[in-house]
Amino acid sequence: MSHDTPVADCRLRAATDLFTHTWDPVVLAALSTGPHRRHQLRAAIGGVSDKSLTEALRRLLTNGLIERHPQSPPAVEYALTPLGRSLVDGPMAALGQWALDHGDELLAAQPDPGP
């Protein structure tokens, strides 16, 4: 990033936007084990509404992180693209390790929500 490029227009913002939606990284993590049909994703994730899953799948498709594979009988499987795999195996794996290493410290630093 050059000093002439506004921070809001940089590649860093585009990359960090991938983590602004709660379910997007969760869907990517679920797909890291291999292709899944929609109902398999909902079961693997647990707690995600149908609407939230639909929105996450659309965003991930639009960003080129996942792809649809039509199946027979009429069904669709979702799978990571090479770009999605690089995100899961790179930054997401590093963040996951950081959370394991420092998660207790992070939680301890947060104020007690009280009764």
Summary of the structure (lengths in Angstrom):
residues: 115
radius of gyration: 16.9
end to end distance: 45.9
largest distance: 53.7
contacts: 270
relative contact order: 0.12
helix: 61%
strand: 12%
